[in-house]
Amino acid sequence: MEKTQANIRIEELRSIINEANRRYYVENAPVLSDYEFDMLLKELEALEKEYPELITPDSPTQKVGSDLKQGKELKKEFEQFPHRYPMLSLGNTYDISEVQAFVDRAEKGIGNAFTFSCELKFDGTAICLTYKNGKLFRALTRGDGTVGDDVTRNVKHISNIPQTLTPSSTPWPEEFEIRGEIYMPWAAFDRLNIEREKDEEQPFANPRNAASGSLKLIDSTQVANRGLECTLYHVLGENLPFTTHQEALKTAASWGLPVSDMSKVCRNIEEVEEFITHWDTERKTLPYATDGIVIKVNELPYQDELGYTAKFPRWAVAYKFKAEQALTKLLSIDYQVGRTGAVTPVANLEPVQLSGTIVKRASLHNADQMQNLDIHIGDYVYVEKGGEIIPKITGVELSQRTADVILPHFPETCPDCGTPLVKDESEAKAFCPNQDGCPTQIQAKLVHFLSRKAMNVIAGDATVEQLYNKALVWNIADFYELTKEHLLTLDGWKEKSAERFLSSLQESRKVPFERVLFALGIRYVGETTAKSVAKHFVNIDAISAATIEDLLNVDDVGQVIAESIYAYFKEEANLEIIGRLKAAGLKFEMDAPAQKLSATLEGKTIVISGNFSISRDDMKALIVAHGGKNSGSISGKTAYLLAGEKPGPEKIKKAETLGVSIISEHDFRELIGEVKPEAIDEIEPSLF
């Protein structure tokens, strides 16, 4: 390639890579796979190597990707501080021969015998923790490598990061840094995306994006509910009490810091390859995402000798695993209508094994993606799992396309009610605008209103379907006008079933305002946004009177959400429903702050699992009222696992492994000085 052509391609690559970095680090919404991104970066590196005079200081090859907001995006939610030591990224490869080349360079640079430390590469977001005098002082994101966002208040809600170190035989330095990854385990990721899809919010593409987005939440108390965990792997400071990387990890563990126990010292390339091969298979059994293996020179003095490039340490390299992929046939496409009217195409596939499960269906997201893939019914398509959980179609194998394939046409009318679909230019999805007449939308809103995260009424899809089909309930306010006589007309319902349902409706009148706001089902208003809006405006009348500009002053609310809330409260039908709900006694104003009852649980972290005589949210509130802290995951810092009926077996097992005390609801109430309440009868299966 001539220099002029090279210059054009270099500028093109830099533009693509910079935009991909912004979408990945700032928006947590990647547009390229890791492999696609890495291949573009390698192409840029090769061209700059051929024409070094074209290298510029701001080239993506010369700096790490930044998670700092800039320009129009800049609304500083976090204070920023400089890193004491530059926070670089790692050079990576998908080719074992390049690992061999790394080993050869290290051997040449060192000239003496040395070893390698091999460890899992966690697919999370980088964090740098500073400890002073044994206490957590500050937590910074990678930022641009020289400056990071201060997320200390959020990190304090991650249960396995100690705020105070544990004394050990090796004293900790007066001040030191330790770096690692904050990540979201599969179970937490799956749970979060299920909730987001129910709310018709865009699901996170993978656990790394979910972890990064969660770490940057404005409301730090929400971080505790996301199930984040941390693994640390690199200690920095003056006069550190160790000479090898492995010694550093063991010492950090003795101070109570979370480090991986799955690293290994390897003596040569053969042992490194063996470690890589082992984990390429075994990683699929882990409860969290790993995307490769990091190989480091183990001896710290030799790390210092090898030094750094502008972007990478010369003493480490990452070998990245390729995403598991399967080829299968596309049999048909369904078009599903969601609660807010969004129409989503779903591919029906010939069953295929992928990452340990049988995949039969995969989302196609929207009409644009179908067009970009040039997908036809009858095609053989490549399927991957985003984060190895959510199946997605990534491409079509055109060599296997036959003459009888059928080009699908995205519907122009709602597949449920026949109303012409609408599509805003700024949105990818098409919507059915018939909110008050489309049966699928109506029933989905009714189900959402009763759900556990909303009004927590004892009823499932089957109950709602019966109520709707019998014309007993057409909107959410109708629930509070149901009588026992109405309910006894439902198939399989007896006196006790009806009484329990009505009792559950009565209890829902105590649900706090932020959950009532979430239950209304306003488009784009998920659980977190509802809390932010409720706290900001305090009552429903203030929200109803708010302008778009007023709404934009709320944390977590952008232009799209603000316009959606504003439009909702301009609809007379919605205001009528809210009026009826007010008359029914629902809460449309924030409660006064809860009074602290005691300090019995001060300094104690408690994980709850199972069912209790009160709701799980009420149980969490009781823990806080007595000075305790709730956590979603068990670690060595957990004081108690509070186990109700049918607790999660994995949590029980982990608590036993870590020696965490397991207490019952009776034990807990004795601990806080309360009398055990009367037991509640089992819920009748007919209600579900």
N, C-alpha and C positions, 0 to 999 in steps of 0.2 A: 504494500500500500504506500502510495506517495505521501509526502509530508502534508500537502494540502488536504487530501482525503482523510489522512489520519487525524488532523486537527478537527475536521468536521465531526468525525466519529467520536473523538474524545469529548467534545462539547456535548454531543448527543448522549453519550454514556453518563457523563457527569450529571446532566439534567435528570435522566431517568433514575440514577442511583440516589441523588439528593432527595427527589420526591419520594422514592421508596423508603429512604431513611426517615423522612418526616412522617409518613403514614405509619411506619412501624413503631418508631420511638415516641412520637408526640400523640398521634391519634389512636394508637393501638389497633389499627385496622390495616394490616398488611395487604399490599396489592400484588406482591410477588412471593413465590415460595422461597425458602432459604436457599435451595439449590439454584433457582433462577437468578436470585440476587448475587450469589457467590460467583456464578459463571460470568455475569456482567462485570463484576469487580475484577475478576481475573483478566478479562479481555482488556479492561482499562489499564490494569497494571502492565500487561504485555506491551500495549501501545506506548505507554509512558516510558517503559524501559527502552524501547526502540528509538523513541524521540525524547530524550530527557530534557531537552530545552523547552518542551511543551508542558512540563510539570509545573503546577502552581501550588502555593501553600494551602489554598482552600480546596484542593482536589480531595475527593473522598478516599483516595489512597493514602493521604497524608494526615487524616484526622479520623477520630472515632465518630460513629453516629451519635447525635445529641438528642436527649429527651427534654431539652429546655424549649419552652415556647418562645417564638420570636415574631417580630413584625405584627401583622394584624391579629395573630393568635394570642399576642401577649396580654394576658390578664393575670398578673403574678398572684397565684394562690399560695405560693411557698417562697419563703426567704431563701436566698442563694448564698453559698459560702464556697470559697476556694478549697480544692483538695490539697492537702499537705504534700502528697505525692501524686503525680499524674495517674489518672485511672484509665489505663489503656485497655484495648480489646485484644483478642487472640487471633493470630493467623490460623486459618483452618484449611482443611483439605478433605476430599472424599476418596483419595487415592493412597493406598498403603505405600506405594513407591515414594510418595512425597514425605511420608513419615520416615522412611529410610533415609531420604535426603536430609531431613532435619537431624536425625541421629548422626549422620556422617559429618554435618557441619559442627555439631556439638563436640564430637570427638576431636575434630581438627582444631577447634577453638580452645578446648580444655587441655588436651595433650596428656592427661592422666586418667586413671581408672575412675569411673563415677557410676552412679545408678540413676534410674528414672523413677519418679512417682507417677503412677497412673491412677486416674480417678474419673468418676462419672461426670459428664458435663450436664448440669441441670439446666432445663429449659425454663428459665425464669427471667427476672429482671435484676440487674446488678445493684448491690448495696454496699456502702462503706460505713462501718460502725466505728466510732471513736469512744474508747473507755478512758476515764480519768479517775485515778484512785479507786479502781474497782467498780465504778458506776458508769452506766451508759450516759455519755455526754451529748453525742450528736449522731444522727444518721443521715447520710447524703446519698442521693442517686448518682449514677455515673455522670449525668449532665452531658457536657461536651468534653469530658475528660480532665478539664482543669477547674471547672466550677460545677457544683451540683445543687439540686433542690434539697432543702432541709425538710425531711419527712419524719423527724424524730417523733412527733406526736402520734403519727400513724403506726410507726414501727413498734411503739410501746403497746399496741394492741395485738401484736403477733405473739402468740403464747409461748413459743419455744425460744424467743430471744430474751435472755436474762437482762434485767435492768441493774442487777447487782451480781458481781461475780462470786463464785464459790471459792473459798480458800483452799489451797492445795500445797503440796510439798515444794512446788516451784512457785515462788511469789511472782505475781504479775508486775509488769513495769508500771511506773506511775502514770504513764500515758502511752497508749498504742492504738493502732488501727487494725481492724480485721475486716476483710472483704468476702463477699460471697453472693449467693443468689437467693432472692425471695421468690417462691414459686407457689402454685396452687395445685394441690393433689387432684388426681382424676375425679374422686368422689365429689369434692367441693366444686370443681369445674363443671361437672355434669349437672349437679344440683343448681348452680347459678344459671347455666344456660337454659335449663328447663323452665326456671322462673322467668327469665328474660323472654323466652319464646311465648310463654303464656301471656305475658304483658305486651307481646308483639314488639319488643325491643330487639335490636340487632344482636344476635348471639355473638359472643367472643369467638374468634376463629380458632384459638388454641389457648392452652393454659398460660403460656407466657404473656399473651396480651391481656388475659384476665387478671393475672397477678400485677402487671404494670398499671393497668387501669385502677385496680383496687387500691394500690399503694398511693395513688394520687387523688383519692377521694377527699373531698373538702370536709365532710363530716367524719372525723377520725373514729367515732364510735362504730361506724358502719364497717370499718376494716375488720373488727373482731368477728363479724358475721360472715366474712368471706372465706374463712378457713385457711388463710395463708400460713405457710411454714417457711423456714429459712435453713439453709446449709451454708456454713462458712468454710473458706479454704485458703486464705492468704493473709498472713500476719505481717504487719509493717511497724517499724518503730526503731528507736535507738537502743543499742546494747541489749538486744533480745537474748533470752536464756536458752538458745538452741542453735544447732549448726546445720540441721537438715530440715527439709520441708516436712517429712514425716514426724520428726520430733516436735515441730511447731504444731501440727495437728493434734498430736496426743496431749501436748501441754495445754492447748486451747480447750480441749475436751475436759481436762482436769479442772479448768476454771468454770466449767458449767456451760461452755459455749457449744452450740450445735454444729458438729462436724460429721462428715460422712464416715461410716465404718466400712465402706466398700472400696477403699483405695488399696493399692498394692505397690511395693517396691519391685521393680523389674531391673534385671542386670543387662539385658541385651534386646535387640529388635525382635528376636523370636518370642521372648516372654511378653513383650509389648503386644505383638500380634495375637498371641494367645489370649491376653486380657481383652483385647478389642473383639475378637471372635466370640468369646464367652458372653460378653455383655450385649452384643448385637442381637442375641437371642433372648437372654435373660431379662433384658430391660423391659420386655413386654409383660413381665410378671410384676413389675414394680408399681407401687401405688401413686407414682408421680412421673412426670415426663422427663425423659433424658434424650438428648439429641446427638450424643457423641461421647468421646473419651478425650480427656485432656492429659497430655504427656508432658511432664516437667522434669528438668534436671533437679535431682533431689537435694544435692549439696548446695547450701546457700552461698558459700564463697564463690562457687563456680557460676551460679546465677549472676553474681555481681560482675564476674569476669566477662561473661557473654554480653551483658547489658541489654540495650533496647534500640529499636528503630524509632521513628517518629510516632509510630502507631502500635507496634507490637513488642513484647519481650522476645529476645532471641533465644531464651532458655525454655520456651514452652510452645506447644502447638496443639491444635484441636483436630482430632479426626472425627468427622461428622457422619452419622449414619444416614443412609438414604431412606426416604419415606417409603413405608410399605404400600404397595399398589396392587390392585387386582383388575383383571380384564373380564368383563361380563356383558351380557346382552341387555339392551334397553327394551323392555316389553311394552310399556305404555307410560303415559303421563296423566296423573290426576291433577286437578286444580282445586285447591282447598281454600275455603273462605274462613278468615280468622275473626276474632272478636271485634276488631276495629275495621273490618271490611277488606283488609289486605288479602289479595289473591296470590297464593304461592303454588308454583308448579312442583310436583313431587314425582320423581321417577320411580317406576316399578321395575325391578331388575331380576334377572335370573339369579337365584341365590348363589352367593359366592363367599368363601372364607376370607376374612380380612382381620388381621390383628386379634386373632383369637375368638372372633364372633362371626356369625352368619349375617351378611348384609343383604337385605331384600329391597330396601328403599333408600333413596338419597334425595336431598333437596336440590332443586335447580335454581332456587332463590327468586328469579324474576325473568321476564321476557328478554331483557338485555343479555343475561348470561346464556340463555338458550341460543340467541342469535350469535353471540361471540363464539360459542362452541360449535356452531353449525351442526347442531345435534338433530338426528332423525330417529324416529321410532324404528327399531330393528337394527340400529347401529350397535357395534361393540364399543363399549366405553371404558375408560380407566377410572377406577374409584379409589379414592384415598379417604383416610379419616382425618379431619381437621383436629389436630391434637390427639389423633387416634381414637376419637370418640364419635364425632359427628361425621357420618359419611358424606362425601361430596364427589361430584363428577368433575374430573380435572381435564379430560380430553377425550377425543374420539379417535379410534384406530381406523383411519380412512382406508387402509389396505384391505380391510375386511368388510367394507361397505358393499352391499349387493344392490341390484337394480330395483328390488321391491321395497326398499325402505320408504318411510312416509315422513314428509316434512310436517312437524306439528305446528299448529296455529294457536297462539295464545288467544283465549276467548275475548270477545269484545263485549260480551254481556256476562253478568254474574251467573256462575254455574248453578247457583241455588235459587235465586229469585228472578233472574232474567233482566235485571236492571242494567243499562249500559254502564260499563266501567269507566272510571276517570283516572287520569294519571297526571300528576303535577310534574312539570319539567324538572324540578329540583329533586324528584324522588325516583327511585328505580322501580318501585312496586306500583301495580295498578290496584285501585280500590273500588269496592261497591259502595256507592254513596247512600244506598237505601238503609240507613242505620235503624230506622224504626219499623221497617217492613220486611227485612231479609231474615228468614227463620234461623239460619245458622248464626248470624251476628247476634240476634236477640238472645238465643239460648246460650251462646258463649259468654255474653255479658252477664247473664243470670248466674251461670256457673262461677264466673270470676267473682261476682259480688259475694257469693256464699263461701268462697274458698278460705282456707286456713289463714293465709296471709292477709286476707281482707276481713270479712265479718265473722269468719270462723263458725258458720252455721252447719249443723250436722245434716248434710245432704250431698248427694253425688249427681253425676250426669243423668242417671236413669230417673231420679226424682224430678229433676228440672224438666226433663223431656216429657214426663207424664203431666206435670203441672201446666206446661206450655200447650201440649196437645189437647188438654181438656179446657183450654182458655181460662184457666184460673190465675195464671201469671203471665203478663205481657211485658212488664217492665219491673225494675228492682223495687219500686215502692209497693207493688202489689203483694209482695211477700208478707208485709205487715198488716194486711187486711184478710189474710187467710184465717179460716176457722177450723175447728176440729171436724165439723161436718164436711167441709171441703176436702180435707185430707183423707177422711175415711172412704172417699170415692176412688182413691188411688189403689191400683192393684197390689195386693199383699199387705196393705196397711191395716193395723188394728189400733185399738184405743191407745195402747202404750206407745206405739210408734208415733202416733199423732201428738201425744202429750210431750214426748221427748223433742220432737221437732219444734213445737211451739215454745217449749222451755228454752231450747237453743236460740230461737229467734229473740226471746226475751233477754237472754244473756248478751246478745249482740248489741243491745242498746248501750252496753257499758264499753264497747270498743272505742279506743281513743280516736280523736279527730283525724290524725294523720293516716290511720288505716281506713277510716270511712272515706277520706278523700281518694285514697288509692282504689277503694272498692267501686267508686263511681265509674271507673273504666275510661277515663279521659285518655285519648290517644297520646302515646309517647310518655305518659306519666306513670313510671314504674314506682316501686316501693320506696326507693331512695329519694327520688324526686318529690314524691308526695310528702315525705317527712320534711324535706328542705322547704317546700312551699308552705306547709302547715306551720312550721316554726317561724317562718318569716312574717306571715300575715296574721297568724293567731286564730282567725275565724273565717268562716266561709263567706260572710258578707264582704270582708275586705278583699278576698280573692275575686269575688264576683265584680267588684268595683274597680279592680286593678286594670291599668293600661298595659300595653305590651312593654312599654319602657319600664314600668314598675316591676313587671314579671322578670325582665332581664336583669334586675338587680339581685335576684335570688341565686345563690350558689347552685350549680348543676343545671341551671336553666339557660338554654341557648335560644336562638331565634325561632327554630322550628317548634320547640316545646312551648315557648311563650305564645306563639300564634295559635297553637292548638288549644291551650287553656283559655285564652281570650275568646276564641270562637265557641268553645263549649258553653261558656257562661253568657253568650249572646243568643243562644237558642232558647226560645220560650218553653219548649217541651222539657228541656233539661232543668230549667228553673222551677217548673211545676213539680217535677219529680223530687227535687231537693226540698221544696216546700212540704210535700207529703211526708218525706223522710224526717224532716224537722218535727212535724206534728206527731209522728210515730215515736219520737223520743230519742232519735240518734244524736250522737255528739257532733256538733259542728263548730266546736271551739276547743282550743288547747286546754288541757287540765293544768291546774297550778302545779308547780314542781313538787314531786313526791318528797315527803319528809323522811329523813333517815331515822330508822327505828333503833338501830344499835350499831356498835362497832365489833360485834362478835366475829364477823368474817373478814375483818380488816387484813389486807395483805394476802388473802387466800384466793387462788384461782380455782374455779369450779366448772367442770364440764357436766352437762346434763344429757341424759339419754333415756328414751322410753316415754311412757305415758304416765301422767300424774293425776291427782284428784283435782287439780286446777290446770289451766292451759300452760303450755311451755313458756309462753311470753310472761304470764303472771308469775311463774316460778323464777324466771330470770330476774324479774323486777324485785321479787322477794330477796333474792341473793344480793342485789345491789343495795336494797334498803337496809340490809344488815352489814354493809361495808365490803361485800365480796365483789369479785370480778368474774364475769362470764367468759368462757372461751369455747370455741367450737371443736378444738382438737386437743388431745392429751399429750403432755410432754412431762419431762422430769420435774417441771415447776408446778404441775397441777397438784392442788391440795387434796381434792376429792373428785371422784366420779360419782355424781348423784344419779343413781339408777332407779327408774320407775318400772312400770310393767313393760315387758318386751323390750329391754334395752338392746342396743346394737351389739352383736357378738364381737365385732372387730374392736369396738371401744373397750369392752370388757377384757378382751385378750390383751390389748395394749396396756391397759391399766395394771393388769396382773404382771405383765412383763416388766413394767417400769416401777412396780411396787407402790402404785398410787392407791390410796384407800378408797374402797367402794362402799358407799353408804346408801341406805334406802331413804324413801321420803320420810318414814317414821324417825329414822336416825337424824335426818336433817332438821326436822321440826323440833326434836328434843334439843339439838345443838343450839338452835336459835331461841329456845324457850317457849315454843308454841305447843298447843295440844293437837294431836293428830285429828284431822277432820274425819267425818263419817265417810266410809267407802262408798264409791259410786257404782251403781250396777253397770254391767257391760252394755254397750250400745248394741241395739238390735241390728243384725246384718241386713235386714230388709230396707234400712235407710240408705244403704250404699249402692 
